Amino acid sequence: MCTQWVMFGIKNCDTIKKARRFLTAAGIDYHFHDYRADGLSEALLQEFIEALGYQALLNTRGTTWRKLPEAEREAVTDASSARTLMLAHPAMIKRPLLRTPDGTLLAGFSEATYQNAIQEKS
C-alpha cells in the first residue's frame, strides 16, 4: 500500500495538466510518475490491469491507437495482448491514472471524482 498520492501519465498531456492543476489547487501533495521519463514496468502495468481491467486502461480514442496498423489493433484480444501493446506504447494508457494513499486507482480525470476521492482519503 502506498502512503501518498501518485499520478501516472505523460507530462505534456492536456488532461494530465488539468488534473495536476486540480490536485495542486486542492492542496494535495502528490508524486508525478511520467511513463516517458520514469519508465513503465511490466509489474506496474499488471497492477493497473488487475485493479481496473485492460479495457478501462486501453485508450482506443487516442492518436496512438488510431495510428496503429489495423492488424495490431485487432490483435488485442485479452489482457496479455493489451499489456504487450501498452508496454510498447505507454501513451496508449488512459490518462491520468491516480493512485490514492490507500491504493485505489482512478482512471481518467473528473473534478467530481477527484473531489470525492480527496474527501474520502484525506
C-alpha positions in Angstrom: 0.0 0.0 0.0 1.3 3.4 -0.9 1.3 6.3 1.6 1.0 9.1 -0.9 -1.0 10.2 -3.9 0.7 9.2 -7.2 -0.3 10.4 -10.6 0.8 8.3 -13.6 0.9 9.6 -17.2 2.8 11.8 -19.7 3.5 15.3 -18.7 2.6 17.0 -21.9 -0.9 15.6 -22.0 -3.6 18.3 -21.6 -5.8 16.2 -19.3 -2.8 15.5 -17.1 -2.1 19.2 -16.9 -5.7 19.8 -15.8 -5.6 17.1 -13.2 -2.3 18.3 -11.8 -3.6 21.8 -11.5 -6.7 20.5 -9.7 -4.6 18.5 -7.2 -2.3 21.4 -6.6 -5.3 23.8 -6.0 -6.8 21.3 -3.6 -3.6 21.3 -1.6 -2.8 17.6 -2.4 0.9 16.7 -2.2 1.4 14.1 -4.9 4.2 12.5 -6.9 4.0 12.5 -10.7 5.3 9.4 -12.5 6.0 10.2 -16.1 6.0 7.0 -18.2 8.5 8.5 -20.6 10.9 9.8 -18.0 10.4 7.3 -15.2 9.5 4.2 -17.3 6.8 1.7 -17.0 7.5 -1.8 -15.7 5.5 -4.9 -16.6 4.7 -5.4 -12.9 3.3 -1.9 -12.5 1.2 -2.2 -15.6 0.0 -5.6 -14.4 -1.1 -4.0 -11.1 -3.1 -1.5 -13.1 -4.7 -4.2 -15.2 -5.6 -6.3 -12.2 -7.2 -3.2 -10.5 -9.1 -1.8 -13.4 -9.1 -4.3 -16.2 -7.3 -3.8 -19.5 -10.4 -2.5 -21.3 -10.5 0.5 -18.9 -6.8 1.2 -19.4 -6.5 0.9 -23.2 -7.2 4.3 -24.7 -8.8 3.4 -28.0 -9.8 7.0 -28.7 -6.3 8.4 -28.8 -4.0 9.2 -31.7 -1.6 6.4 -30.8 -4.3 3.8 -31.1 -5.7 5.2 -34.3 -2.2 5.3 -35.9 -1.6 1.6 -35.3 -2.0 -0.7 -38.2 -5.4 -2.4 -38.2 -3.8 -5.8 -37.6 -2.1 -4.6 -34.4 -5.4 -3.2 -33.1 -7.3 -6.4 -33.9 -4.6 -8.5 -32.2 -5.6 -7.0 -28.8 -8.0 -9.7 -27.6 -7.1 -10.2 -23.9 -5.2 -8.7 -21.0 -1.9 -10.3 -22.2 -2.0 -8.8 -25.7 -3.2 -5.5 -24.3 -0.3 -5.4 -21.8 2.3 -6.1 -24.5 0.9 -3.2 -26.6 0.7 -0.8 -23.7 4.3 -1.6 -22.7 5.4 -0.8 -26.2 3.2 2.3 -26.4 2.6 3.8 -22.9 0.9 6.8 -24.5 -1.9 4.3 -25.2 -2.8 4.0 -21.5 -5.8 6.1 -20.4 -4.6 9.2 -18.6 -4.2 10.2 -15.9 -4.2 7.3 -13.5 -4.3 8.5 -9.9 -3.4 6.2 -7.0 -4.8 7.4 -3.7 -2.9 6.8 -0.4 -5.0 3.6 0.2 -4.0 2.2 -3.2 -7.3 2.9 -5.0 -6.7 3.7 -8.7 -8.8 6.2 -10.6 -8.6 6.2 -14.4 -9.2 9.5 -16.3 -9.9 12.9 -14.8 -13.2 14.2 -13.5 -13.3 17.1 -11.0 -16.2 15.4 -9.1 -14.4 12.1 -8.9 -11.2 13.6 -7.7 -13.0 15.8 -5.2 -14.9 12.7 -3.8 -11.6 10.8 -3.5 -9.9 13.8 -1.7 -12.8 14.0 0.8 -12.8 10.2 1.4 -9.0 9.8 1.6 -7.9 12.9 3.4 
